[in-house]
């Protein structure tokens, strides 16, 4: 056996420390993803969330192997229950964010490296205002509007066709040379003056005001009665596209010009730039005009202009590589901290939330803000009764920056963070990692006996991106759990039978009736067959978010196949653990979490009960007509015609599974110059090995 060199030993030690830190930050990001997208109750600011993301990116750049276990990037929120669902042919993904000028330079540099472009090679980039509105996709067939849908979760949105037809700036019929199938995407928004007038009408009618123009636009579009939408002054800017039967241009800027020809309103501040200095100059120019614009914006979006470059760059799970949003600085205000409320999350985390005297920050009335964790409260010495500075970082989520000390009341005392869970009274502890460092998050040790955790897990199971059971929202789950009707997921699906035998029927309870109960049972029964990735996500396995659920579901195909491997994967050196680790984007952290979940007997018992009621079904098939569809591919060595990232993205588009290691389940190895141990392993196992040129020829 070859002895490791001192450098290898030192790197291994650094990797161990980095892995622990990566796991901690990833867990924090995952918890905030749930709070923001599933519970509509964010507890940290955009800036702090993005800082966590950047910390993960930094760790993964230093240790690329950590990227395999990285928290999945997420998109938007799931479709609302009251609208029909629309499956996007082309996903509507979100954008990554940057905040500093040097990050714009880094964005351009990453693009050049990915494409293999020299520093002096031409690279055109568009810069356009980031409208603070509601994303919408408009589908035209033979020039006629046939469907309109919101972004939703990026893959499935809300059908708002009837409402969109009432917006004057959206053409019912396209002009000019529009392709047969033409999906135009953009932002529905409300101007500042129209928003003010709407709130005046709300006040006159004795109704509560809207918080900001973005909320009022979203609320107006999501009316069940289109005549109400028609009374609201909504506008639309076109700037993107989905499915196109033919492309009317070869550049981003050309597509915007085509949209204008088709009859859409496009933003006049969009500009074609060449190089980072021009991008930053346009960002500054738009920021200077921000206050005078008739609509709200929160940044500038940079997009690579060449559509062939966009295709080559492709997407990561959360956002396109060819675009990013350069956000503006946050806005601030001062107000009184009335109380600190401790919220218990699904994983038992205790999160402090500031209860504020309502104050307007950047046009939004703020009454709650994040205090991060107990260390931050102590570091900033924030006390109940303080006058505090509040910031809407990223123009979305408010945070408390700190106290105004010269306004502190003499009676204000240092805040003592609770040592017990406010929901169940169990001890609340901070874990200590292998390095002896204390976790920043304090967690309830009550586990399954903690009602806050049990309820939150049930809410997660029923949430929009999981089983999406219409009529079983947060309020109903809290009620049913409090009355002992639903204590675990399987209870949801036995509720109807139990209700038939119950002395007090659901229809006789306050807030229910025969129709609502009949609709609830119908919605529950409609989810007895559910796509496997939604089922997996709903189980709430630590580190298995939407993207990792899709990866696992795509790899194993059936839930039983995944369960069989996971049961055998408890030992770190097992073949089953190696299979989980080898799934592209999964890695050690997720593999261990999956193995641990299925190793717990109470989880298995709950699953057995659930699987007697629910059948997980395979995901929709990817491309199946390609020569590599369904095959497991490993890329090794240096590729010369494209980057490794491009090759992996290509293989996945063609329906293949990409693995990071060679095993008996590998079908094909694509080897470039410098291929080493993976090539040797392939030869030992008799796996077919081809060159990069042969790969390109095979896939056409």
Buried (B, 14 or more C-beta within 10 A) or exposed (E): EEEEEEEEEEBEEEBEBBBBBBBBBBBBBBBBBBBBBBBEBBBBBBBBBBBBBBBBEEBBEEBEEBBBBBBBBBBBBBBBBEBEBBEBEEBBBBBBBBBEBEBBBBBBEEBBEBBEBEEEEEBBBBBBBBBBBBBBBBBBBEBEBEBBBBBBBBBBBBBBBBBBBBBEBBBEEBEEEBBEBBBBBBBBBBBBEBBEEBBEEBEEEEEEBBBBBBBBBBBBBBBEEBEEBBEBBBBBBBBBBBEBEEEBEEBBBBBBBBBBEBBBBBBEBBBBBEBBEBBBBBBEEBBEEBEEBEBBBBBBBBBBBBBEBBEBBBBBBBBBBBBBBBBBEBBBBBBBBBEBEBBBBBBBBBBBBBBBEEBEBBBBEBEBBBBBBBBBBEEBBBBBBBBBBBBBBBBBBBBBBEBEEEEBEEEBEEBEBBEBBBBBEBEBBBEEEEEEEEBBBBBBBBEEEBBBBBBBBBBBBBBBBBBBBBBBBBEBBBBBBEEEBBBBBBBBBBBBEEBEEEEEEBEEEEEBEEEBBEEBBEBBEEBEEBBBBBBBBBBBBBBBBBBBBBBBBBBBEEBEEBBBBBEBBBEEEBEBBBBBBBBBBBBBBBBBBBBBBBEEEEBBEBBEBBBEBBEBBBBEEBEEEBEBBBBBBBBBBEBEEBBBBBBBBBBBBBBBBBBBBBBEBBBBBBBBEEBEEBBEBBEEEEBEBBBBEBBBEBBE
